[in-house]
Amino acid sequence: MDDSLSLTLLALLPDHATAEQIRSKLYKVGHQIDIAHTLAEAEAMAAAWPYEALLIDTAVGIAVIKQFTADFPTATLVALVAEGQENSAAEALAAGAADYFLRDQDGRYLSLLPALMLKIQRQRTLEQNVFRMQQAVQDSSRAQELLNKVSYELVSVLNLNEVMERLMGATIELLGTEGCSLWLWSSDRDFMVCQAVIHSTKKPPLIGVKVALGHGAVGWVAAQNETVVIQDTTLDERFIADIDDEINFHTRSLMAMPLRIKNELIGVLEVVNKHNGIFTVEDLAMGRALSNSAAQAIENARFVEGLRQQRADLMRRTEQLNAVTYTVNLERARSSDELPEIARWADEMSWLSRLNTSTSQEMILLERLREVALEAQVVEASISKLNRSAAVGRALAKVTKLIEDVDSIGQEEIRPVVKDTAQKWRDVFALAAGKI
């Protein structure tokens, strides 16, 4: 008999002759059956072993059937009903029995027992399959909810270090692995460099380790721009153990996925040592979805950091311009009849500098700073020209153009302030140009 259709069965049968007949019949067709003749024996045996089926003679009482149904709900209970006691069958079903079997006087029922056991086993197999499918759906739903949450959190974070930290923790939770590492291009794009690593028990010293293009699993992914799944590292030549040896680590299995922006590879996300079993198709789909979110989050964080740096550079250059212009006009003011106007202009420049450096809304202009920052070259050119009095007018015209560009930015919160200041600057520049 197929082992998958074999049952482990406990029979509570007070009659010894009946018990022996049933035991012999079921044993011959491959079932494992234990016999108990008393309630105490049956209770002890059922508590000690996870039987798949229980066969109980209704002669011991319907209350016993009800008790065993409650105490051992995972076992399929079948009531054995003596011929002429059909009413007991209905009572047994009402007490929780899954099925019943009529025992006739001449023993013909014995030939039907194997078919009953086969029916029970197939029903149990069906129930188990349904349960596993339901569990898989629930697990998939929970994983999808977590993936959606993680994806949202990743793309909403604008700090690269925080992105990597959240990505590491979410990845090992979603994919059920011991560890995870993130690799990004070196500045010359010749190597993949480990930027972040996490492990459930110990953190391998991987930060800063370089992997050449095509070398090992990470290098292979970087070269091919494809995902690799290695269920057993001892059987796949794409895995090279030299890094494991160097950091005293043992990689049993791994999955490495490319991080892409518009199909351009920016890095590799690698998970190692699946906790239970092997990497599945579901793991692969989950990993790909996660790597897509991770790539976009990393790109967003890098872009914002670039904008912040551009803004800092623009602020520095503006301060340099203010300092040079202020010095030039103080010299002119010593011999000028327009000293009050020049002093007012100096005050306006000082006020604008304080506004630029102290505002708490430093990210309001973030999306437009990339375009405005292009005018930094104009600022630098103006600084150099301001040292030559013959070119002051042209330099001031350049700066005026920059202020007009800033004035055109559409944020309602700051437009009045910038517009008013820009107008004052234009008035002062016109006055200064007339004095050259």
ABEGO torsion letter per residue (X at the ends): XBAAABBBBBBBBABAAAAAAAAAAAAAAGBBBBBBABAAAAAAAAAABBBABBBBBAAAEAAAAAAAAAABAABBBBBBBBBGAAAAAAAAAAAGBABBBBBBAAGAAAAAAAAAAAAAAAAAAAAAAAAAAAAAAAAAAAAAAAAAAAAAAAAABABAAAAAAAAAAAAAAAAGBABBBBBBBBAAGABBBBABBBBAABBBBABGBBBBBGBEAAAAAAAAGBBBBBABAAABAABBAAAAAAAGBBBABBBBBBBBBGGBBABBBBBBGBABEBBBAAAAAAAAAAAAAAAAAAAAAAAAAAAAAAAAAAAAAAAAAAAAAAAAAAAAAAABAAAAAAAAAAAAAAAAAAAAAABABAAAAAAAAAAAAAAAAAAAAAAAAAABAAAAAAAAAAAAAAAAAAAABABAAAAAAAAAAAAAAAAAAAAAAAAX
